[in-house]
Amino acid sequence: MARKKEQTFEEALSQLEQIVSEIEGGEMPLADLMAKYSEGIKLSDFCVKSLKRAEETMDLLVTETADGVREEELRIGG
């Protein structure tokens, strides 16, 4: 059985935007609204976690040295 492709941040954000648009439309039955809301919460959590991982990655400064590549935490200010 083939593995399911992992969702990207952009895909999740697009789906979340679609859900928000559908909910804001106000034409959805309550049961569907609750299901969409739940799905939106999961997508939002995925997006927040993805952004946090990206932020942590950006906090590392990769510098090349004579011995190879070295990662250092990026310090801004002081």
DSSP file (Angstrom, degrees, kcal/mol; ACC not computed):
  #  RESIDUE AA STRUCTURE BP1 BP2  ACC     N-H-->O    O-->H-N    N-H-->O    O-->H-N    TCO  KAPPA ALPHA  PHI   PSI    X-CA   Y-CA   Z-CA
    1    1 A M              0   0    0      0, 0.0     2,-0.1     0, 0.0     0, 0.0   0.000 360.0 360.0 360.0 131.1    0.0    0.0    0.0
    2    2 A A        -     0   0    0      1,-0.1     2,-0.2     3,-0.0     3,-0.0  -0.432 360.0-112.1 -73.7 143.4    1.4    3.4   -1.0
    3    3 A R        -     0   0    0     -2,-0.1     2,-0.2     1,-0.1    -1,-0.1  -0.492  32.9-108.6 -74.2 144.3    2.0    6.0    1.7
    4    4 A K        -     0   0    0     -2,-0.2     2,-0.1     1,-0.1    -1,-0.1  -0.529  38.6-105.4 -72.0 135.8   -0.1    9.0    1.7
    5    5 A K        -     0   0    0     -2,-0.2     2,-0.2     1,-0.1    -1,-0.1  -0.409  38.5-111.8 -63.1 132.6    1.7   12.2    0.7
    6    6 A E        -     0   0    0     -2,-0.1    -1,-0.1     1,-0.1     2,-0.1  -0.461  34.6-111.9 -68.9 135.6    2.4   14.4    3.7
    7    7 A Q        -     0   0    0     -2,-0.2     2,-0.2     1,-0.1    -1,-0.1  -0.394  28.3-136.0 -69.3 140.8    0.5   17.6    3.6
    8    8 A T     >  -     0   0    0     -2,-0.1     4,-2.4     1,-0.1     5,-0.2  -0.540  21.4-112.6 -91.9 163.6    2.4   20.9    3.1
    9    9 A F  H  > S+     0   0    0      1,-0.2     4,-2.8     2,-0.2     5,-0.2   0.919 118.5  52.4 -57.3 -45.0    1.9   24.1    5.0
   10   10 A E  H  > S+     0   0    0      1,-0.2     4,-2.1     2,-0.2    -1,-0.2   0.884 109.4  48.4 -63.4 -39.4    0.5   25.8    1.9
   11   11 A E  H  > S+     0   0    0      2,-0.2     4,-2.3     1,-0.2    -1,-0.2   0.928 113.3  47.2 -65.1 -44.7   -2.0   23.0    1.3
   12   12 A A  H  X S+     0   0    0     -4,-2.4     4,-2.5     1,-0.2    -2,-0.2   0.908 112.2  49.8 -63.5 -42.5   -3.2   23.1    4.9
   13   13 A L  H  X S+     0   0    0     -4,-2.8     4,-2.5     2,-0.2    -1,-0.2   0.900 110.2  50.6 -64.3 -40.5   -3.5   26.9    4.8
   14   14 A S  H  X S+     0   0    0     -4,-2.1     4,-2.0    -5,-0.2    -1,-0.2   0.915 111.8  47.4 -62.8 -43.7   -5.4   26.8    1.6
   15   15 A Q  H  X S+     0   0    0     -4,-2.3     4,-2.4     2,-0.2    -2,-0.2   0.905 111.4  51.5 -64.1 -41.0   -7.8   24.2    3.0
   16   16 A L  H  X S+     0   0    0     -4,-2.5     4,-2.5     1,-0.2    -2,-0.2   0.913 108.7  50.4 -62.6 -43.3   -8.2   26.3    6.2
   17   17 A E  H  X S+     0   0    0     -4,-2.5     4,-2.1     1,-0.2    -1,-0.2   0.888 110.2  51.0 -61.6 -38.9   -9.0   29.4    4.1
   18   18 A Q  H  X S+     0   0    0     -4,-2.0     4,-2.4     2,-0.2    -2,-0.2   0.914 110.0  49.3 -64.6 -43.1  -11.7   27.4    2.2
   19   19 A I  H  X S+     0   0    0     -4,-2.4     4,-2.8     2,-0.2     5,-0.2   0.923 110.0  50.6 -62.7 -44.6  -13.2   26.2    5.5
   20   20 A V  H  X S+     0   0    0     -4,-2.5     4,-2.7     1,-0.2    -1,-0.2   0.916 110.6  50.1 -59.5 -43.2  -13.3   29.7    6.9
   21   21 A S  H  X S+     0   0    0     -4,-2.1     4,-1.1     2,-0.2    -1,-0.2   0.914 111.6  47.8 -61.3 -44.2  -15.0   31.0    3.7
   22   22 A E  H  X S+     0   0    0     -4,-2.4     4,-0.5     2,-0.2     5,-0.5   0.911 113.5  47.4 -64.1 -42.8  -17.6   28.2    3.9
   23   23 A I  H >< S+     0   0    0     -4,-2.8     3,-1.3     1,-0.2     5,-0.2   0.915 110.1  52.1 -65.8 -42.7  -18.3   28.9    7.6
   24   24 A E  H 3< S+     0   0    0     -4,-2.7    -1,-0.2     1,-0.3    -2,-0.2   0.730  94.1  74.0 -66.1 -21.2  -18.6   32.6    7.0
   25   25 A G  H 3< S-     0   0    0     -4,-1.1    -1,-0.3    -3,-0.3    -2,-0.2   0.794  89.2-149.8 -63.1 -27.8  -21.1   31.9    4.2
   26   26 A G    <<  +     0   0    0     -3,-1.3    -3,-0.1    -4,-0.5    -1,-0.1   0.568  67.3 104.5  73.8   9.4  -23.7   31.0    6.9
   27   27 A E        +     0   0    0     -5,-0.5    -1,-0.1     2,-0.1    -4,-0.1   0.193  51.0 108.8-106.3  15.2  -25.6   28.5    4.7
   28   28 A M  S    S-     0   0    0     -5,-0.2     5,-0.0    -6,-0.2     0, 0.0  -0.755  72.2-114.1-100.3 137.0  -24.2   25.3    6.4
   29   29 A P     >  -     0   0    0      0, 0.0     4,-2.7     0, 0.0     3,-0.2  -0.303  34.4-109.9 -60.9 152.9  -26.3   23.0    8.6
   30   30 A L  H  > S+     0   0    0      1,-0.2     4,-2.6     2,-0.2     5,-0.2   0.872 116.7  52.5 -56.2 -42.9  -25.1   22.9   12.2
   31   31 A A  H  > S+     0   0    0      1,-0.2     4,-1.9     2,-0.2    -1,-0.2   0.911 112.9  44.7 -62.4 -41.8  -23.7   19.4   12.0
   32   32 A D  H  > S+     0   0    0     -3,-0.2     4,-2.7     2,-0.2    -1,-0.2   0.886 111.3  54.3 -67.8 -38.6  -21.7   20.3    8.9
   33   33 A L  H  X S+     0   0    0     -4,-2.7     4,-2.6     1,-0.2    -2,-0.2   0.918 108.7  48.2 -60.4 -44.6  -20.5   23.5   10.6
   34   34 A M  H  X S+     0   0    0     -4,-2.6     4,-2.3     2,-0.2    -1,-0.2   0.893 112.0  49.2 -65.0 -39.4  -19.3   21.6   13.6
   35   35 A A  H  X S+     0   0    0     -4,-1.9     4,-2.3     2,-0.2    -2,-0.2   0.916 113.0  46.9 -65.8 -43.0  -17.4   19.1   11.4
   36   36 A K  H  X S+     0   0    0     -4,-2.7     4,-2.7     2,-0.2    -2,-0.2   0.896 111.0  52.5 -64.7 -40.4  -15.8   21.9    9.4
   37   37 A Y  H  X S+     0   0    0     -4,-2.6     4,-2.3    -5,-0.2    -2,-0.2   0.927 109.9  48.3 -60.5 -45.8  -14.9   23.8   12.6
   38   38 A S  H  X S+     0   0    0     -4,-2.3     4,-1.9     1,-0.2    -2,-0.2   0.915 112.3  48.3 -61.5 -44.1  -13.2   20.6   14.0
   39   39 A E  H  X S+     0   0    0     -4,-2.3     4,-2.3     1,-0.2    -1,-0.2   0.896 110.2  53.1 -62.3 -40.3  -11.3   20.1   10.7
   40   40 A G  H  X S+     0   0    0     -4,-2.7     4,-2.8     1,-0.2    -2,-0.2   0.885 105.7  53.1 -62.6 -40.0  -10.3   23.8   10.8
   41   41 A I  H  X S+     0   0    0     -4,-2.3     4,-2.3     2,-0.2    -1,-0.2   0.915 110.0  48.3 -61.6 -43.3   -8.9   23.5   14.3
   42   42 A K  H  X S+     0   0    0     -4,-1.9     4,-2.2     2,-0.2    -2,-0.2   0.910 113.2  47.2 -64.3 -42.3   -6.8   20.5   13.2
   43   43 A L  H  X S+     0   0    0     -4,-2.3     4,-2.5     2,-0.2    -2,-0.2   0.902 111.1  51.6 -65.7 -40.5   -5.5   22.4   10.1
   44   44 A S  H  X S+     0   0    0     -4,-2.8     4,-2.6     2,-0.2    -2,-0.2   0.914 109.7  49.6 -61.8 -43.0   -4.8   25.5   12.2
   45   45 A D  H  X S+     0   0    0     -4,-2.3     4,-2.5     2,-0.2    -1,-0.2   0.914 110.5  50.3 -61.8 -43.8   -2.8   23.4   14.7
   46   46 A F  H  X S+     0   0    0     -4,-2.2     4,-2.4     1,-0.2    -2,-0.2   0.919 111.8  48.3 -59.6 -44.6   -0.8   21.8   11.8
   47   47 A C  H  X S+     0   0    0     -4,-2.5     4,-2.6     2,-0.2    -2,-0.2   0.913 111.1  49.6 -64.5 -43.2    0.0   25.3   10.4
   48   48 A V  H  X S+     0   0    0     -4,-2.6     4,-2.2     1,-0.2    -1,-0.2   0.925 112.7  47.2 -62.2 -44.4    1.1   26.7   13.8
   49   49 A K  H  X S+     0   0    0     -4,-2.5     4,-2.3     2,-0.2    -1,-0.2   0.887 111.6  51.4 -64.7 -38.6    3.4   23.7   14.3
   50   50 A S  H  X S+     0   0    0     -4,-2.4     4,-2.3    -5,-0.2    -2,-0.2   0.917 110.7  48.1 -63.8 -43.0    4.8   24.0   10.8
   51   51 A L  H  X S+     0   0    0     -4,-2.6     4,-2.6     2,-0.2    -2,-0.2   0.886 110.1  52.3 -65.1 -38.4    5.5   27.7   11.4
   52   52 A K  H  X S+     0   0    0     -4,-2.2     4,-2.5     2,-0.2    -2,-0.2   0.919 109.9  48.4 -64.0 -43.0    7.2   27.0   14.7
   53   53 A R  H  X S+     0   0    0     -4,-2.3     4,-2.2     2,-0.2    -2,-0.2   0.911 112.4  49.2 -62.4 -41.0    9.4   24.4   13.0
   54   54 A A  H  X S+     0   0    0     -4,-2.3     4,-2.5     2,-0.2    -2,-0.2   0.910 110.7  50.3 -64.2 -41.6   10.3   26.9   10.3
   55   55 A E  H  X S+     0   0    0     -4,-2.6     4,-1.3     1,-0.2    -2,-0.2   0.915 110.1  49.7 -62.9 -43.0   11.1   29.5   12.9
   56   56 A E  H  < S+     0   0    0     -4,-2.5     4,-0.3     1,-0.2    -1,-0.2   0.887 111.3  49.7 -63.7 -38.1   13.3   27.2   14.8
   57   57 A T  H >< S+     0   0    0     -4,-2.2     3,-1.5     1,-0.2    -2,-0.2   0.910 109.0  51.4 -65.6 -42.1   15.1   26.3   11.6
   58   58 A M  H 3< S+     0   0    0     -4,-2.5    -1,-0.2     1,-0.3    -2,-0.2   0.740  98.3  67.8 -68.1 -22.0   15.6   30.0   10.7
   59   59 A D  T 3< S+     0   0    0     -4,-1.3    15,-4.8    -5,-0.2     2,-0.5   0.603  87.2  82.9 -73.3 -10.1   17.1   30.5   14.2
   60   60 A L  E <  S-A   73   0A   0     -3,-1.5     2,-0.6    -4,-0.3    13,-0.3  -0.834  70.2-153.2 -97.0 129.7   20.0   28.4   13.1
   61   61 A L  E     -A   72   0A   0     11,-5.0    11,-2.7    -2,-0.5     2,-0.6  -0.896   8.7-149.2-101.9 119.9   22.7   30.2   11.2
   62   62 A V  E     -A   71   0A   0     -2,-0.6     2,-0.4     9,-0.2     9,-0.2  -0.795  19.8-179.7 -92.7 122.9   24.6   27.9    8.9
   63   63 A T  E     -A   70   0A   0      7,-3.4     7,-3.2    -2,-0.6     2,-0.4  -0.955  23.7-130.6-123.3 142.2   28.2   28.9    8.4
   64   64 A E  E     +A   69   0A   0     -2,-0.4     2,-0.2     5,-0.2     5,-0.2  -0.762  30.1 177.1 -91.1 134.9   30.8   27.2    6.3
   65   65 A T  E >   -A   68   0A   0      3,-4.0     3,-1.4    -2,-0.4     0, 0.0  -0.747  48.4 -96.4-125.3 174.8   34.2   26.6    8.0
   66   66 A A  T 3  S+     0   0    0      1,-0.3     3,-0.1    -2,-0.2    -2,-0.0   0.786 126.1  52.0 -62.9 -26.4   37.4   24.9    6.9
   67   67 A D  T 3  S-     0   0    0      1,-0.2     2,-0.4     0, 0.0    -1,-0.3   0.423 124.7 -91.4 -90.8   0.2   36.1   21.8    8.7
   68   68 A G  E <  S-A   65   0A   0     -3,-1.4    -3,-4.0     2,-0.0     2,-0.4  -0.975  73.4 -15.0 130.3-144.4   32.7   21.7    7.0
   69   69 A V  E     -A   64   0A   0     -2,-0.4     2,-0.4    -5,-0.2    -5,-0.2  -0.837  53.5-169.6-105.2 137.4   29.4   23.3    7.9
   70   70 A R  E     -A   63   0A   0     -7,-3.2    -7,-3.4    -2,-0.4     2,-0.5  -0.986  10.2-148.4-127.0 136.0   28.6   24.6   11.4
   71   71 A E  E     +A   62   0A   0     -2,-0.4     2,-0.3    -9,-0.2    -9,-0.2  -0.884  18.8 178.0-105.1 134.0   25.2   25.6   12.7
   72   72 A E  E     -A   61   0A   0    -11,-2.7   -11,-5.0    -2,-0.5     2,-0.3  -0.960  37.3-100.7-130.2 150.6   24.9   28.3   15.3
   73   73 A E  E     -A   60   0A   0     -2,-0.3     2,-0.4   -13,-0.3   -13,-0.3  -0.539  41.6-120.2 -69.4 133.0   21.9   29.9   16.9
   74   74 A L        -     0   0    0    -15,-4.8     2,-0.5    -2,-0.3    -1,-0.1  -0.626  27.8-161.7 -77.1 124.6   21.2   33.2   15.2
   75   75 A R        -     0   0    0     -2,-0.4     2,-0.5     3,-0.0    -1,-0.0  -0.944   2.6-164.6-112.3 122.3   21.4   36.0   17.8
   76   76 A I        -     0   0    0     -2,-0.5    -2,-0.0     2,-0.1     0, 0.0  -0.910  57.6  -6.8-108.4 130.3   19.7   39.3   16.9
   77   77 A G              0   0    0     -2,-0.5     0, 0.0     1,-0.2     0, 0.0  -0.081 360.0 360.0  77.6 174.9   20.6   42.4   18.9
   78   78 A G              0   0    0     -3,-0.0    -1,-0.2     0, 0.0    -2,-0.1   0.416 360.0 360.0  13.4 360.0   22.7   42.5   22.1
